[in-house]
Every structure is written in structure tokens, then in C-alpha cells.
Amino acid sequence: MKIKLIAGVSLALFLQSGASVAQTTLTMSSWVPPSHALTKEFLPGWAAMVEKATQGRVKLTMLPKHPSAPQGTFDAVRDGLVDVSFVTASYTPARHPLPLLAELPGAGATAEINSVAFNRIHWKHLQAANEYKGVKLLAVFTHGPGQMFIVKKQVASVADLAGMKVRSGGGISEGAAKALGASPLVKPAPESYELLSSGVADATFFPSESIRSFNLDKVVKHATFFPGGFYSSAFGFFMNEDKWKKLSKQDQEAINSVSGEVAARLAGQIWDRADKAGLEALKAAGVNITEASPAFIADVRKRTEPLVQDWIKAAKAKGIDGDKVLTEFRAELKRVGDGK
């Protein structure tokens, strides 16, 4: 009996040891503040889904500090400085021109609509171009409609933008600022408060949530809202490829089950809640909100049409029928907006 008891204890210890060895811990990090929805809700939310899907075999832990400048996030993940993170394609437009499809003016009404539609189109048409080579792409998503927030004056027409210095993350928002007669300052989002409060920038392009995330309700006095946004920002969400390859096929399949459209919808829903809170913060701060007039909308669309054509050409250069993909993307935005 004593021998059997010892054997039983030894077996239990062996099994516990085996379970411990089988567990994988991955690191993740975010270049936006701890209070931002992506840091506070999206990454932990997705990590919880991964842990559940893998029955605890894969866990993720947040690094206390992002290991690179925002623009260097792709390389940081590829080189193993962090295992999982995200970056907006507009920070590296030369490397990732195809995701700029989702950044074109006047897309869907919400981040969830844009994210789900973009994710579907990406995997169907754009993934083959392999612009995320070197990492394991998990999902793509967007933030909510990008609007204009101004320090000193109301913007109700293209003429009002003449000579204004507008902070942009690059990509389509940079092109839109130029097309509308403004002077874009391409800077990462976390620098916005300093740029606006110091007078270096007169305005910034942002989704509504950024008002709270970057404390902009303390400096902006005016906002101009464009249906579907003057732009959006397309994000790639990815994992270190070597770490991915070391996972078992079972765990890879489990992680895939909570990535793709599942992760895109999660990000979109979280961003929409944050946008709603940001809008409330705008109103509470007494910010003057101007809805773009039909004439302003038509003028913006006319002036930014070259950006659309530039994207189509960029897609063609990569062997992709840009006209067809753009048409499908717009149709998918409507489908998702209709709940399909």
C-alpha cells in the first residue's frame, strides 16, 4: 500500500511537471498609454480568449514598457523584442500600402463595421501580397471614423483649412491633409497633446476616443465631423513568427479560432465604446462640434479622389485588381452595417 501511495504521488508530480513544461508564456506590449482601450481592454481581452481556447496552455503577459518607438513595432515583434503587438499601417506606408484601403475617406459608420469588413477583404484579397512577411499576422482592424479636432477656430469648409498645421499619423490622413490645403505634421499619436498645447500644431486627425486617451479635451475647442471619417487607421495585429512556429498545431488552431474576424470584431466593439466615451467628453468640455455640410462633403470627396486612385495603382503594382477590391470593400461595409 505504501509503495502504491508513493507511486501515485510520483505520478501526480510527474503530470504536474509535464503540465508546467507544456505551458507557454508570450509577451505582449502596446505603444499607446495604459488608459487607452487597446492597452486596457483589447490586448487583455484577446489574451483571455487565447488562454481559454488553449485551456491554459498559452498565456500572455504585458511588458511594462513598449520596447520600441511606435513606428518600430513591426520590427520589434519580428526580432523578438516582444511576442505580440500591433501597429497602424500609416506609420509604415511604404512597407504596408495595401492596408491603406481601409483608411480612405468616408468608410463605415463605426470601428466594428470597418474592422470586420476590412478583415474579410484582407484575408480574401490582400494577404496573398504578404506585406506582413516576417511575422504571424493574427488580424487586421481599424479605429473609428477619423475626425478633425482644432485648437482655435471652426472648420466648416476646405477654405478654412488653408495653411493649418494638422497632426497626422501618416498614410491616408497625411494625404488628406495635403489634398485639403493643410500642412500635415506626421507624428505618432502619443505626441499629440504636446504638439497642440505648444502651438506646434493647429489641429489633429483622430477618432473620438483619442480625446480622452490623450487628454485632448483640455486643449481642443472645435471639432469637425465627416460621415465615415476624413480617414481611418488600419492596424495589423501580429505575433513573432518563431514563437508561433514553436506552438503545437493544437494551440495554433486554438489561437486562430480567436483571431481573424473574432479579434477584429472585438477591437471594433471596444473602440466604438471608447469613441462614445470620447464624444461625451467632447460635449462635457464644451467643444464646438460642426457636422460637415453637403457642400463640404462633396468638396472633400472630390479633392481626395486622387488618394483613391493612388491606392488602386499601388494594388495593381502588387498584382491585385484594386478597382475590384475597393468595390468589394465598400459592398462589405454595407453588408456588415446591415448585420451580415
Secondary structure, DSSP 8 states (H G I E B T S, - for coil): -HHHHHHHHHHHHHHHHHHHHH-EEEEE--SS-TTSHIIIIIHHHHHHHHHHHTTTSEEEEE-SS-SS-GGGHHHHHHTTS-SEEEEEGGGSTTT--GGGGGGSSS--SSHHHHHHHHHHHIIIIIGGG-TTTTEEEEEEEE-S-BEEEESSS---SGGGGTT-EEEE-SHHHHHHHHHTT-EEEE--GGGHHHHHHTTS-SEEEE-TTHHHHTTGGGT--EEEE-TT-SB--EEEEEEEHHHHHHS-HHHHHHHHHTSHHHHHHHHHHHHHHHHHHHHHHHHHTT-EEEE--HHHHHHHHHHHHHHHHHHHHHHHHTT--HHHHHHHHHHHHHHHHTT-
